[in-house]
Amino acid sequence: MKTLLSIFSIITLSLSTAVIPVNDDPSTQQLTFDGYEGGYYFFSDEAYQAVVLESDSELVMDLKNNDAVGEQFEVAYEPKAQTETSSSQGTIESIKKIK
């Protein structure tokens, strides 16, 4: 009986997907640009935590050539639910260079 319960528990846990709850309000943060690769824009916040974002359209600034690495931006993005397989934390809505 313990074996059956263990097998059932393992199957149930392996089929479930962990989803992190998301606040639907757009988030605006001051972020440092770390680079662009594979369709993702990599930033870090003031606490040096990685923020990975994507864009549905062309940005006002072309960050794909990585010329702006190390520069600070004010980034507004729409957070999205993260699953175990997603890399992006949200979609960029606007971006503005901080002088």
CYANA upper distance limits for C-alpha pairs under 8 A (distance plus 0.5 A):
  1 MET  CA      5 LEU  CA      6.73
  2 LYS  CA      6 SER  CA      6.54
  3 THR  CA      7 ILE  CA      6.62
  4 LEU  CA      8 PHE  CA      6.64
  5 LEU  CA      9 SER  CA      6.61
  6 SER  CA     10 ILE  CA      6.68
  7 ILE  CA     11 ILE  CA      6.71
  8 PHE  CA     12 THR  CA      6.62
  9 SER  CA     13 LEU  CA      6.60
 10 ILE  CA     14 SER  CA      6.55
 11 ILE  CA     15 LEU  CA      6.75
 12 THR  CA     16 SER  CA      6.91
 17 THR  CA     83 THR  CA      7.23
 17 THR  CA     84 GLU  CA      7.47
 18 ALA  CA     83 THR  CA      6.28
 18 ALA  CA     84 GLU  CA      6.83
 19 VAL  CA     81 ALA  CA      6.94
 19 VAL  CA     82 GLN  CA      6.27
 19 VAL  CA     83 THR  CA      5.47
 19 VAL  CA     84 GLU  CA      8.01
 20 ILE  CA     81 ALA  CA      6.35
 20 ILE  CA     82 GLN  CA      6.06
 20 ILE  CA     83 THR  CA      7.36
 21 PRO  CA     81 ALA  CA      6.69
 21 PRO  CA     82 GLN  CA      8.42
 22 VAL  CA     79 PRO  CA      7.03
 22 VAL  CA     80 LYS  CA      6.70
 22 VAL  CA     81 ALA  CA      6.04
 23 ASN  CA     79 PRO  CA      7.46
 24 ASP  CA     78 GLU  CA      7.61
 24 ASP  CA     79 PRO  CA      7.05
 24 ASP  CA     80 LYS  CA      8.24
 25 ASP  CA     78 GLU  CA      7.49
 25 ASP  CA     79 PRO  CA      8.08
 26 PRO  CA     76 ALA  CA      6.99
 26 PRO  CA     77 TYR  CA      6.07
 26 PRO  CA     78 GLU  CA      5.16
 26 PRO  CA     79 PRO  CA      7.08
 27 SER  CA     76 ALA  CA      5.99
 27 SER  CA     77 TYR  CA      5.91
 27 SER  CA     78 GLU  CA      6.80
 27 SER  CA     79 PRO  CA      7.42
 28 THR  CA     74 GLU  CA      7.26
 28 THR  CA     75 VAL  CA      5.94
 28 THR  CA     76 ALA  CA      4.64
 28 THR  CA     77 TYR  CA      6.94
 29 GLN  CA     45 ASP  CA      8.15
 29 GLN  CA     74 GLU  CA      6.17
 29 GLN  CA     75 VAL  CA      5.97
 29 GLN  CA     76 ALA  CA      7.09
 30 GLN  CA     45 ASP  CA      7.21
 30 GLN  CA     46 GLU  CA      8.10
 30 GLN  CA     72 GLN  CA      7.24
 30 GLN  CA     73 PHE  CA      6.13
 30 GLN  CA     74 GLU  CA      4.99
 30 GLN  CA     75 VAL  CA      6.76
 31 LEU  CA     43 PHE  CA      6.39
 31 LEU  CA     44 SER  CA      6.08
 31 LEU  CA     45 ASP  CA      5.31
 31 LEU  CA     46 GLU  CA      7.51
 31 LEU  CA     72 GLN  CA      6.10
 31 LEU  CA     73 PHE  CA      5.90
 31 LEU  CA     74 GLU  CA      6.79
 31 LEU  CA     75 VAL  CA      7.27
 32 THR  CA     43 PHE  CA      5.81
 32 THR  CA     44 SER  CA      5.75
 32 THR  CA     45 ASP  CA      6.84
 32 THR  CA     69 VAL  CA      8.22
 32 THR  CA     70 GLY  CA      6.33
 32 THR  CA     71 GLU  CA      6.07
 32 THR  CA     72 GLN  CA      4.86
 32 THR  CA     73 PHE  CA      6.72
 33 PHE  CA     41 TYR  CA      8.31
 33 PHE  CA     42 PHE  CA      6.77
 33 PHE  CA     43 PHE  CA      5.00
 33 PHE  CA     44 SER  CA      7.20
 33 PHE  CA     68 ALA  CA      7.28
 33 PHE  CA     69 VAL  CA      5.70
 33 PHE  CA     70 GLY  CA      5.95
 33 PHE  CA     71 GLU  CA      6.25
 33 PHE  CA     72 GLN  CA      6.78
 33 PHE  CA     73 PHE  CA      7.73
 34 ASP  CA     41 TYR  CA      8.31
 34 ASP  CA     42 PHE  CA      5.74
 34 ASP  CA     43 PHE  CA      5.53
 34 ASP  CA     44 SER  CA      7.36
 34 ASP  CA     69 VAL  CA      5.65
 34 ASP  CA     70 GLY  CA      6.57
 35 GLY  CA     41 TYR  CA      6.62
 35 GLY  CA     42 PHE  CA      5.75
 35 GLY  CA     43 PHE  CA      7.65
 35 GLY  CA     63 LEU  CA      8.14
 35 GLY  CA     64 LYS  CA      8.18
 35 GLY  CA     66 ASN  CA      5.99
 35 GLY  CA     68 ALA  CA      8.41
 35 GLY  CA     69 VAL  CA      6.31
 36 TYR  CA     40 TYR  CA      6.26
 36 TYR  CA     41 TYR  CA      5.11
 36 TYR  CA     42 PHE  CA      6.48
 36 TYR  CA     63 LEU  CA      7.35
 36 TYR  CA     64 LYS  CA      5.96
 36 TYR  CA     65 ASN  CA      8.04
 36 TYR  CA     66 ASN  CA      6.78
 37 GLU  CA     41 TYR  CA      7.25
 37 GLU  CA     42 PHE  CA      8.46
 37 GLU  CA     64 LYS  CA      8.13
 39 GLY  CA     54 GLU  CA      7.01
 39 GLY  CA     55 SER  CA      8.48
 40 TYR  CA     52 VAL  CA      7.00
 40 TYR  CA     53 LEU  CA      6.22
 40 TYR  CA     54 GLU  CA      5.44
 40 TYR  CA     55 SER  CA      8.30
 40 TYR  CA     88 SER  CA      7.76
 41 TYR  CA     52 VAL  CA      6.34
 41 TYR  CA     53 LEU  CA      5.64
 41 TYR  CA     54 GLU  CA      6.33
 42 PHE  CA     50 ALA  CA      7.59
 42 PHE  CA     51 VAL  CA      6.55
 42 PHE  CA     52 VAL  CA      5.32
 42 PHE  CA     53 LEU  CA      7.00
 43 PHE  CA     50 ALA  CA      6.40
 43 PHE  CA     51 VAL  CA      5.50
 43 PHE  CA     52 VAL  CA      6.75
 43 PHE  CA     53 LEU  CA      8.37
 44 SER  CA     48 TYR  CA      5.69
 44 SER  CA     49 GLN  CA      5.79
 44 SER  CA     50 ALA  CA      5.01
 44 SER  CA     51 VAL  CA      5.99
 45 ASP  CA     49 GLN  CA      5.99
 45 ASP  CA     50 ALA  CA      7.19
 45 ASP  CA     51 VAL  CA      7.54
 51 VAL  CA     89 GLN  CA      7.29
 52 VAL  CA     87 SER  CA      7.25
 52 VAL  CA     88 SER  CA      5.54
 52 VAL  CA     89 GLN  CA      6.12
 52 VAL  CA     90 GLY  CA      7.94
 53 LEU  CA     77 TYR  CA      8.46
 53 LEU  CA     88 SER  CA      5.51
 53 LEU  CA     89 GLN  CA      6.11
 53 LEU  CA     90 GLY  CA      5.69
 53 LEU  CA     91 THR  CA      6.18
 53 LEU  CA     92 ILE  CA      6.95
 54 GLU  CA     88 SER  CA      6.86
 54 GLU  CA     90 GLY  CA      6.97
 54 GLU  CA     91 THR  CA      5.46
 54 GLU  CA     92 ILE  CA      6.59
 55 SER  CA     59 LEU  CA      7.89
 55 SER  CA     91 THR  CA      5.73
 55 SER  CA     92 ILE  CA      5.68
 55 SER  CA     93 GLU  CA      8.08
 56 ASP  CA     91 THR  CA      7.45
 56 ASP  CA     92 ILE  CA      8.19
 58 GLU  CA     62 ASP  CA      8.35
 59 LEU  CA     63 LEU  CA      8.47
 59 LEU  CA     94 SER  CA      8.09
 59 LEU  CA     95 ILE  CA      8.11
 60 VAL  CA     95 ILE  CA      7.92
 61 MET  CA     95 ILE  CA      8.25
 63 LEU  CA     67 ASP  CA      7.38
 63 LEU  CA     68 ALA  CA      7.01
 71 GLU  CA     97 LYS  CA      8.25
 71 GLU  CA     98 ILE  CA      8.47
 72 GLN  CA     97 LYS  CA      6.74
 72 GLN  CA     98 ILE  CA      6.11
 72 GLN  CA     99 LYS  CA      8.40
 73 PHE  CA     95 ILE  CA      7.02
 73 PHE  CA     96 LYS  CA      5.95
 73 PHE  CA     97 LYS  CA      4.85
 73 PHE  CA     98 ILE  CA      5.61
 74 GLU  CA     95 ILE  CA      6.25
 74 GLU  CA     96 LYS  CA      5.66
 74 GLU  CA     97 LYS  CA      6.76
 74 GLU  CA     98 ILE  CA      6.95
 75 VAL  CA     92 ILE  CA      7.55
 75 VAL  CA     93 GLU  CA      8.21
 75 VAL  CA     94 SER  CA      6.47
 75 VAL  CA     95 ILE  CA      5.05
 75 VAL  CA     96 LYS  CA      7.03
 76 ALA  CA     92 ILE  CA      6.60
 76 ALA  CA     93 GLU  CA      6.00
 76 ALA  CA     94 SER  CA      5.67
 76 ALA  CA     95 ILE  CA      6.80
 77 TYR  CA     90 GLY  CA      6.50
 77 TYR  CA     91 THR  CA      5.77
 77 TYR  CA     92 ILE  CA      4.71
 77 TYR  CA     93 GLU  CA      5.43
 77 TYR  CA     94 SER  CA      7.38
 78 GLU  CA     90 GLY  CA      5.77
 78 GLU  CA     91 THR  CA      5.71
 78 GLU  CA     92 ILE  CA      6.98
 78 GLU  CA     93 GLU  CA      7.20
 79 PRO  CA     89 GLN  CA      6.37
 79 PRO  CA     90 GLY  CA      4.62
 79 PRO  CA     91 THR  CA      7.12
 80 LYS  CA     88 SER  CA      8.37
 80 LYS  CA     89 GLN  CA      6.34
 80 LYS  CA     90 GLY  CA      5.39
 80 LYS  CA     91 THR  CA      8.02
 81 ALA  CA     89 GLN  CA      7.77
 82 GLN  CA     86 SER  CA      6.29
 82 GLN  CA     87 SER  CA      8.05
 82 GLN  CA     88 SER  CA      7.82
 82 GLN  CA     89 GLN  CA      6.99
